[in-house]
């Protein structure tokens, strides 16, 4: 997926309503998880990503700062995020417990 033409989200768009369920892509556009939920808003928000599993079963939730993800919309208006983390690096992070 070529992200160069995708529109980056503004600070005001970094809200739970917009970010939840967004797919998170890692290096080489690998699908590494999806946004489960968001605590807060803006670049200081904590984004909880479900990593691994299948259809949400067996996924591990990890929390990362929104500022560490590059959120954008594709040509169809779908929100997604890009990160330099790998699926393995995210799986090694502490599990997020609400």
C-alpha positions in Angstrom: 0.0 0.0 0.0 1.4 3.4 -1.0 0.8 5.8 1.9 2.3 8.8 0.2 -1.1 10.0 -1.1 -3.0 9.3 2.1 -4.1 12.3 4.2 -2.6 12.6 7.7 -5.1 13.1 10.5 -5.0 16.4 12.3 -4.5 16.6 16.1 -8.3 17.3 16.4 -9.1 14.0 14.6 -7.2 11.8 17.0 -10.3 10.9 18.9 -11.7 7.5 20.0 -14.7 7.8 17.5 -12.3 8.2 14.6 -9.4 5.9 15.6 -11.2 2.8 17.0 -11.0 -0.2 14.7 -8.3 1.3 12.6 -5.9 -1.2 11.1 -2.3 -0.8 12.2 0.4 -1.5 9.6 4.1 -2.2 10.3 7.1 -2.5 8.1 6.4 -3.7 4.5 2.7 -2.9 5.1 2.3 -6.0 7.4 -1.1 -5.9 9.1 0.1 -6.1 12.8 -3.1 -5.3 14.6 -6.1 -3.0 15.1 -7.0 -0.2 17.4 -9.2 -1.7 20.2 -9.9 1.6 22.0 -8.4 4.9 22.9 -7.8 6.6 26.2 -7.9 10.4 25.8 -7.6 12.4 22.6 -4.9 14.1 20.5 -1.3 13.2 20.4 -1.2 12.6 24.2 -3.9 9.8 23.9 -3.0 6.2 24.7 -4.0 3.9 21.8 -4.7 0.3 22.7 -3.8 -2.1 19.9 -4.9 -5.7 19.7 -1.9 -7.6 18.4 -2.0 -11.1 17.0 -4.9 -13.5 17.4 -7.4 -14.3 14.8 -10.6 -12.4 14.4 -10.0 -10.8 17.7 -9.6 -14.1 19.6 -6.4 -14.5 21.4 -5.1 -11.0 20.6 -2.9 -9.2 23.2 -3.9 -5.6 24.0 -0.9 -3.2 24.3 -1.0 0.5 24.9 1.2 3.0 23.0 1.2 6.8 22.7 -0.8 8.1 19.8 2.2 10.2 18.9 4.1 7.0 18.0 1.7 6.1 15.3 1.1 7.9 12.0 -2.7 8.0 11.5 -4.1 8.7 8.0 -7.1 8.2 5.7 -6.8 6.3 2.4 -8.5 7.1 -0.8 -11.7 5.4 0.4 -11.7 7.4 3.7 -10.7 4.5 5.8 -8.5 5.4 8.8 -5.4 3.4 9.4 -2.1 3.8 11.2 1.5 3.1 10.2 4.3 2.3 12.7 7.9 1.2 12.5 7.2 -1.4 15.2 7.0 -5.1 14.2 4.3 -7.4 15.4 6.9 -9.2 17.6 7.9 -5.9 19.2 4.3 -5.1 20.1 3.7 -8.6 21.4 6.7 -8.1 23.7 5.2 -5.0 25.3 3.3 -5.3 28.6 -0.3 -6.3 28.3 -2.7 -3.5 28.7 -5.3 -4.1 31.4 -8.3 -1.6 31.6 
